Amino acid sequence: MMETLRNRGMESSRVRKGIRKGFHVGIVLSLFYVVLYHESVPRFRTLLVNIETVNTTIFDTRTLHVPNPTTSHCLEEFKDDEWKPIDSKVPVPLGSKFQLNNDFNPVVLNSNLNIVVIGDSVGDNIWYMLEKAYGLNPGDRETLAKISTPQGYNVDKIRVNQLPSKRGGGYLAFIRILKLLKYSNEGKDWRDWDPQHFSDLLEVIGKADVVLYRTPWPWMTRDGNVLGTLTPEDYSEVYEIIQKTLAPKAVIMLTTAPNNNALIQNGVTKLQNDNNAVRNFVNGLPADQESVMLMDWEKLTNEIVIANGEVMSVPAHKALSHITTGENATDGYRKKQLWFPHLTAMSCSGTVQPSENSVGTCPSNLRGLVSIDGMHWCQETVGPRTAGMAICLITCVVEKEQSSLSYRQCGEKCDSMFMNMSTKYDDISLSRI
């Protein structure tokens, strides 16, 4: 295994050196590719473009107009025989924000940056959203390490997918860590973080340019009374470990979205407290701290839940508290009783209004417009804004040399475009930040 990693690392190094040596050729190829792509897809607009001559960095992206959004009701990776969403592509509800405001998709055309996502299965969920925005072939994924859970599942611990060399050769990597990234959680257990895994990854990709960190909050329900007690100092330690192990140019800290674990533990207030710890860490840094940015994902996902509540006639003030208990779920759902309760406006779909403050199962027994299981999020409805925000923040890093904006100011611009359900395609077509 290690020999394979070393060989692939040498090959990746050659690719990166080739990109640097052939920089002028790369510009020509990149521009040629962009022209062809632009001509073949009408109404394609520049979102963010950068080919930085000093560091020979390539990060070339666009926003594609999608005038008739559809949904296939969530990613295959998070389906099994016990969850039965609608599988075929169907139009999103007419007149909803999913139709009127989610009318775009971000696309990464070319990149030689290496992006690393650290997190749990929801972090993995975000990685899949980025993979789609990159246009990467799922068949090209490479697993560098696996873990076995006590339940007998084998899941990827480290995974990569790489753009072809003609598109820049940049890597998109994922590291699964199921405890808060702290020195006390270093080890060989399936939930721990292992420094060797970071070293193995760097042998393959060479370097990490930007790291996205997603707190494995749902898993931390197993760690005693830690939830609701996180502080900015905890995230300072997270940041320190990331810098020591991967040394990226920047770290993007994500807040945690609503999830069924928070409802199970009656921990919505705890979730909000811990998200405030992330916000306070990032916003409390000195203004000249140019290596940490905030991706306030809770803000977006709350608005998505409220938007789905509007479709179901759940009032906005109830959307984040009305629950589905699972007591009356069909046999297929009942097998996953431990996954309940869910936020009704998160996991259910359809236009039938639920009664009172809770229901035993989804009205019309439909789910999967924005989430299938009260934990993971659907590609077509949540992916565009999630991937768009990440891509926008990465561009803040790339363009810092040529911009008068600080990371924080640039991040605020990104936030105003993507972390809501109010903007639409015409509001998101911009050139350099």
SULKADA-V895597 format. One record per residue. N is the residue number from 1. RES is the residue in one small letter. PHI is phi in whole degrees, 0 to 359 (none if undefined). NEAR is the number of other ideal C-beta (glycine too) atoms within 8 Angstrom. D_LAST is the distance of its C-alpha to the last C-alpha in whole Angstrom. Layout:
N|RES|PHI|NEAR|D_LAST + N|RES|PHI|NEAR|D_LAST
This chain:
1|m|none|4|42 + 2|m|296|6|41 + 3|e|296|6|43 + 4|t|299|7|40 + 5|l|297|12|37 + 6|r|295|9|38 + 7|n|298|8|39 + 8|r|291|10|35 + 9|g|297|13|34 + 10|m|296|8|35 + 11|e|296|8|34 + 12|s|297|14|30 + 13|s|299|9|31 + 14|r|295|8|32 + 15|v|298|10|29 + 16|r|296|11|27 + 17|k|296|8|29 + 18|g|297|9|29 + 19|i|295|15|25 + 20|r|293|8|25 + 21|k|293|6|28 + 22|g|259|8|27 + 23|f|301|10|24 + 24|h|296|6|24 + 25|v|297|7|26 + 26|g|299|13|23 + 27|i|298|9|21 + 28|v|298|8|23 + 29|l|296|9|24 + 30|s|297|14|20 + 31|l|294|8|20 + 32|f|298|8|23 + 33|y|296|12|23 + 34|v|299|11|19 + 35|v|299|8|22 + 36|l|297|8|24 + 37|y|295|11|22 + 38|h|294|9|21 + 39|e|289|6|24 + 40|s|278|5|26 + 41|v|236|8|24 + 42|p|298|3|23 + 43|r|66|5|21 + 44|f|273|10|18 + 45|r|239|9|15 + 46|t|289|9|12 + 47|l|268|14|9 + 48|l|211|14|8 + 49|v|227|10|10 + 50|n|207|13|10 + 51|i|233|11|14 + 52|e|272|11|14 + 53|t|291|6|17 + 54|v|293|5|18 + 55|n|254|6|19 + 56|t|48|11|19 + 57|t|272|10|17 + 58|i|243|15|16 + 59|f|211|15|14 + 60|d|242|14|14 + 61|t|227|13|13 + 62|r|217|13|14 + 63|t|242|16|15 + 64|l|265|10|18 + 65|h|284|10|20 + 66|v|236|11|23 + 67|p|290|4|25 + 68|n|232|6|28 + 69|p|298|12|27 + 70|t|232|9|30 + 71|t|222|13|31 + 72|s|256|11|33 + 73|h|58|13|33 + 74|c|91|13|32 + 75|l|286|10|32 + 76|e|300|4|35 + 77|e|299|7|34 + 78|f|248|11|35 + 79|k|253|9|38 + 80|d|209|4|42 + 81|d|293|4|45 + 82|e|270|8|45 + 83|w|245|14|42 + 84|k|235|6|42 + 85|p|281|11|39 + 86|i|286|8|39 + 87|d|272|5|38 + 88|s|282|5|38 + 89|k|292|5|35 + 90|v|227|9|35 + 91|p|297|8|33 + 92|v|291|14|31 + 93|p|305|10|33 + 94|l|296|6|33 + 95|g|81|5|31 + 96|s|276|11|30 + 97|k|295|10|26 + 98|f|292|15|26 + 99|q|272|14|27 + 100|l|276|9|25 + 101|n|247|10|22 + 102|n|267|16|22 + 103|d|261|11|21 + 104|f|206|13|19 + 105|n|222|9|19 + 106|p|281|14|16 + 107|v|224|10|17 + 108|v|262|12|17 + 109|l|277|13|18 + 110|n|220|12|18 + 111|s|197|13|18 + 112|n|245|12|20 + 113|l|277|13|18 + 114|n|253|12|21 + 115|i|250|16|20 + 116|v|241|15|23 + 117|v|253|16|23 + 118|i|247|13|26 + 119|g|170|17|28 + 120|d|263|12|31 + 121|s|293|10|31 + 122|v|285|14|29 + 123|g|298|15|26 + 124|d|299|14|28 + 125|n|306|13|27 + 126|i|294|16|23 + 127|w|300|12|24 + 128|y|299|12|26 + 129|m|297|13|23 + 130|l|292|14|20 + 131|e|302|11|23 + 132|k|293|11|23 + 133|a|298|14|20 + 134|y|284|11|20 + 135|g|70|7|23 + 136|l|278|11|26 + 137|n|277|5|29 + 138|p|304|7|31 + 139|g|291|4|34 + 140|d|265|8|32 + 141|r|298|8|32 + 142|e|233|8|34 + 143|t|267|8|35 + 144|l|264|12|36 + 145|a|202|9|37 + 146|k|237|8|39 + 147|i|232|9|40 + 148|s|250|7|43 + 149|t|274|9|43 + 150|p|300|4|47 + 151|q|278|4|47 + 152|g|93|6|47 + 153|y|275|6|44 + 154|n|255|7|42 + 155|v|232|9|38 + 156|d|293|10|36 + 157|k|270|10|35 + 158|i|226|14|32 + 159|r|220|11|31 + 160|v|225|14|29 + 161|n|220|13|28 + 162|q|232|12|26 + 163|l|293|13|25 + 164|p|302|6|27 + 165|s|301|9|27 + 166|k|291|5|26 + 167|r|255|11|23 + 168|g|115|14|22 + 169|g|77|13|24 + 170|g|292|13|22 + 171|y|260|13|24 + 172|l|241|15|23 + 173|a|239|14|26 + 174|f|227|15|27 + 175|i|237|14|30 + 176|r|269|14|32 + 177|i|228|12|33 + 178|l|251|8|35 + 179|k|229|13|35 + 180|l|301|12|33 + 181|l|285|12|32 + 182|k|231|10|34 + 183|y|301|6|36 + 184|s|290|4|39 + 185|n|255|11|38 + 186|e|284|8|38 + 187|g|169|7|41 + 188|k|251|4|42 + 189|d|294|5|43 + 190|w|297|8|41 + 191|r|264|8|39 + 192|d|286|11|38 + 193|w|253|13|35 + 194|d|241|9|37 + 195|p|305|8|36 + 196|q|295|6|37 + 197|h|296|13|35 + 198|f|295|12|32 + 199|s|296|9|34 + 200|d|300|13|35 + 201|l|297|16|31 + 202|l|294|12|30 + 203|e|298|9|33 + 204|v|273|13|32 + 205|i|267|13|28 + 206|g|88|9|28 + 207|k|201|7|25 + 208|a|247|14|23 + 209|d|272|10|19 + 210|v|222|16|18 + 211|v|242|14|20 + 212|l|258|16|20 + 213|y|247|13|23 + 214|r|247|14|25 + 215|t|297|12|28 + 216|p|281|13|31 + 217|w|303|12|32 + 218|p|302|12|35 + 219|w|290|11|36 + 220|m|285|12|37 + 221|t|296|10|39 + 222|r|273|4|42 + 223|d|255|9|41 + 224|g|72|3|43 + 225|n|257|5|42 + 226|v|288|9|39 + 227|l|294|14|37 + 228|g|87|11|36 + 229|t|243|8|36 + 230|l|294|13|33 + 231|t|230|7|31 + 232|p|303|9|28 + 233|e|295|6|31 + 234|d|298|11|31 + 235|y|283|14|27 + 236|s|296|9|27 + 237|e|291|11|30 + 238|v|304|13|28 + 239|y|298|12|25 + 240|e|298|8|28 + 241|i|295|12|30 + 242|i|299|14|26 + 243|q|293|11|26 + 244|k|289|6|29 + 245|t|268|9|30 + 246|l|241|11|27 + 247|a|48|7|25 + 248|p|283|12|21 + 249|k|292|6|18 + 250|a|208|15|17 + 251|v|239|14|19 + 252|i|254|15|17 + 253|m|265|15|20 + 254|l|258|14|21 + 255|t|279|13|23 + 256|t|266|12|26 + 257|a|283|11|27 + 258|p|302|12|30 + 259|n|204|13|33 + 260|n|295|15|37 + 261|n|297|11|37 + 262|a|296|13|36 + 263|l|289|14|39 + 264|i|299|10|41 + 265|q|271|9|41 + 266|n|52|5|41 + 267|g|246|13|38 + 268|v|299|11|35 + 269|t|296|7|35 + 270|k|296|11|35 + 271|l|299|16|32 + 272|q|296|9|30 + 273|n|298|11|31 + 274|d|290|15|30 + 275|n|293|11|27 + 276|n|295|8|27 + 277|a|296|13|28 + 278|v|296|15|24 + 279|r|300|11|22 + 280|n|293|9|24 + 281|f|297|14|24 + 282|v|293|12|20 + 283|n|285|8|20 + 284|g|273|6|23 + 285|l|288|8|22 + 286|p|303|4|21 + 287|a|301|6|18 + 288|d|269|5|18 + 289|q|283|8|19 + 290|e|251|7|16 + 291|s|218|8|17 + 292|v|226|13|17 + 293|m|226|15|15 + 294|l|254|13|16 + 295|m|244|13|17 + 296|d|277|11|19 + 297|w|290|14|21 + 298|e|300|13|24 + 299|k|302|11|22 + 300|l|294|17|21 + 301|t|294|12|24 + 302|n|300|11|26 + 303|e|292|11|25 + 304|i|293|13|26 + 305|v|298|15|29 + 306|i|296|13|29 + 307|a|296|12|28 + 308|n|290|16|31 + 309|g|299|16|33 + 310|e|299|11|33 + 311|v|298|13|34 + 312|m|268|16|37 + 313|s|62|8|38 + 314|v|269|12|37 + 315|p|303|7|36 + 316|a|304|7|33 + 317|h|286|4|35 + 318|k|254|10|37 + 319|a|301|14|34 + 320|l|263|10|33 + 321|s|222|8|37 + 322|h|291|13|39 + 323|i|239|12|40 + 324|t|253|16|42 + 325|t|279|10|45 + 326|g|86|15|46 + 327|e|297|6|50 + 328|n|251|7|50 + 329|a|293|11|48 + 330|t|295|8|49 + 331|d|305|5|51 + 332|g|299|10|48 + 333|y|286|13|46 + 334|r|300|9|49 + 335|k|298|7|49 + 336|k|253|11|45 + 337|q|306|9|47 + 338|l|295|4|45 + 339|w|280|10|42 + 340|f|270|13|42 + 341|p|281|12|42 + 342|h|244|16|38 + 343|l|290|17|36 + 344|t|303|16|38 + 345|a|283|13|34 + 346|m|263|12|33 + 347|s|261|15|35 + 348|c|268|15|37 + 349|s|216|12|37 + 350|g|104|10|38 + 351|t|242|7|39 + 352|v|279|7|42 + 353|q|284|8|42 + 354|p|285|12|43 + 355|s|264|4|46 + 356|e|51|5|46 + 357|n|255|6|44 + 358|s|203|10|44 + 359|v|224|14|46 + 360|g|280|9|47 + 361|t|203|11|45 + 362|c|295|13|43 + 363|p|305|11|44 + 364|s|63|6|45 + 365|n|57|7|44 + 366|l|248|11|41 + 367|r|211|13|38 + 368|g|102|15|35 + 369|l|283|14|32 + 370|v|242|13|30 + 371|s|207|16|32 + 372|i|261|13|35 + 373|d|226|12|37 + 374|g|77|13|35 + 375|m|226|11|33 + 376|h|264|12|31 + 377|w|239|15|28 + 378|c|278|16|28 + 379|q|299|12|26 + 380|e|290|12|26 + 381|t|264|14|25 + 382|v|251|15|23 + 383|g|299|15|22 + 384|p|303|12|19 + 385|r|283|12|17 + 386|t|293|14|18 + 387|a|295|14|17 + 388|g|300|16|14 + 389|m|295|16|13 + 390|a|299|14|14 + 391|i|296|15|12 + 392|c|298|15|9 + 393|l|293|16|10 + 394|i|299|13|11 + 395|t|293|13|8 + 396|c|303|17|7 + 397|v|293|13|11 + 398|v|296|11|11 + 399|e|266|14|8 + 400|k|303|10|9 + 401|e|297|7|12 + 402|q|250|7|10 + 403|s|239|10|7 + 404|s|273|2|9 + 405|l|278|9|8 + 406|s|285|8|11 + 407|y|303|15|11 + 408|r|296|9|12 + 409|q|296|8|10 + 410|c|296|16|7 + 411|g|297|12|10 + 412|e|294|8|11 + 413|k|296|11|8 + 414|c|299|14|9 + 415|d|301|12|12 + 416|s|293|8|13 + 417|m|273|13|12 + 418|f|247|13|14 + 419|m|271|14|17 + 420|n|199|9|19 + 421|m|241|11|21 + 422|s|257|5|20 + 423|t|284|9|17 + 424|k|217|10|18 + 425|y|309|11|17 + 426|d|295|5|16 + 427|d|274|7|14 + 428|i|252|13|11 + 429|s|275|9|11 + 430|l|223|9|8 + 431|s|266|5|7 + 432|r|283|9|4 + 433|i|275|12|0
